[in-house]
Amino acid sequence: MSHAVMEQEPEHQPESATHASFGGAVPERISLRDGGDLNDDGTRQLLRAGIGILATGTLAALLTVSILGGIGPQGPHSSAGWLALMVALMCWPFGSLCFLLGFAKWLRNRHIAKHGDTGRNRR
């Protein structure tokens, strides 16, 4: 690619120059109407991951309280209890965010399926 093409802004570059760096794998426009399935946008994966991470955190907390010695005024009574508590305290926020993002995407997909694509980016 010539130096003159590199200095130009992306919207002024020839089409072959803009897509050459990505190997031509980047589509011009992504649309849900062009054969794309509404459930094939990562919604199901986000929901599954969020639920799985939340379940892992809950299991770790239950293990800390029951089998791994319990939690006293100064924290868990064993090293394994501390480790399980740290896992629980990391899993709950991350799992909640994954689940909430998946739920928001599910609501959006449901709205699009019900009302059609009324996208903001129409020209």
N, C-alpha and C positions, 0 to 999 in steps of 0.2 A: 504494500500500500504506500502511496507516495506521501511525502511530507505535507504537501498542500492539502490533501484530503484529511489528514490527521488534525490540521489546524482549524478546519471548518467546524462549525457547530453541528451537532448530530442531525438536526432537521434539514441542514443544507447539504449533507453528504449524499453521494449517490447511494441508491438502495443496496447495491451489492457491497458497498463499504460498511454500511451499518450492520448488516447481518452476517458479514464474513467472520467477524470475531466470535460469533456464537455458533458458527458452523451451519447457519441456516435453520437451526432448530427452534428459533424463537418465532412464534406466530405473530402476524401483524396485529391481530385483535383477538381477544379471548371473549367468546360469547357462550352463554349457557344454551342458547337456541340452536347452535350449529352442531348438533349431535352430541353435546355434552350432557351427561346425566347429572341431575341436581345432587344426587347422593354420592357422586364421584369427585367431590371437591375437598375431601378430608374431614368432613363433618363426622362421619361414623368413627373414623380413627381417633379424632380428638375426644369424642365421647367415651370410647372404650378406654383410651389411655387415661383420661381423667378419673373414670370410675376405678380402674385398676390401681392407680397411684393412691387414690383416697382409701381404697380397701387395704392396700399395703400399709399405709400409715395407721389406720385403725387397728389392724392386726398387731403392728409393732407396739402401739400404746396398750392394747389389751395384754400382750405378753409382758410388758414392763410391769403392769399392775399385778398380774396374777402369778406367772411362773418365774419371772426373773427377780423376785425379791420384793416387789412393791416399791412404793414411793413414800419416803418419810418427809419430815420437815426440811431436811437439807438435800432432798433429791432422791434418786434411786439408790438402793442399797448395794448394787453390784455394778461391775464394769459393763456387763452385758445389758443390764438395765439402762445404763446411761447411753449405750450405743443404740438400743431400741428406741429410747426416748428421742434421741437426735434424729433418727430415721423418721419417726412419727412427726416431729416438728418440721422436718423438711418436706415430707410428702403432703401434708395437709394444705399448705398454701399453693404449692405447684399443682397438685391434683385439682384443687378448687378452680384455679385459673384455667387449666385445660378443659375442665368440664364446663365452666361458664362460657368459654369461647366456643366450644362445640355446641352448646345449647343455643347461643346467640346465632350461630351459623344455621342451626336447624330451624330456628324461628324465621330467619331471613329466607331460607329455601322454601319454607312453607308459604310465606307471604308471596314469593315469586311464583310458586306453582298455582296459588289461588288467584292472584290478580294479574299475572303475566309480567313480563319484563318491562317495567316502566323506568328504565335506567336514567340516571342523571346526565350521562355523557352522550346524549343524543345530539346530533347536529342538525 
